[in-house]
């Protein structure tokens, strides 16, 4: 995420930022204040050398979820790999094998991802009349 997004007033509830591993706290605060969303893509970030996606760095963002880039960048688009990389990166950084909380991580990949994209009325949880992920 760059300062021009902030300076040009592009942050809004209709914006979802991707590839923000290196976002500064003031940039994340601006995104949160604007009601924008955040898609964390840890496999892509590490694969191309953008940096580590540390889940605790994004704690202040309400609308966030996990994402996957296309196969060319993410190498297969496997959400379970994304969950694994996220968990290992967080526990390694914190030097605590109990982090992150597995239920919170699963919520991030399902319910919170759907909420961050404004799709929680049709997906994100296992409920009658909601779509299952393909």
Secondary structure, 3 states (H helix, E strand, C coil): CCHHHHHCCCCCCCCEEECCCCCCHHHHHHHHHHCCEEEECHHHHHHCCCCCCCHHHHCCCCCEEECCCCHHHHCCCCHHHHHHHHHHHHHHHHCCCCCCCHHHHHHHHCHHHHHHCCCCCCCCCCCCCCCCCC
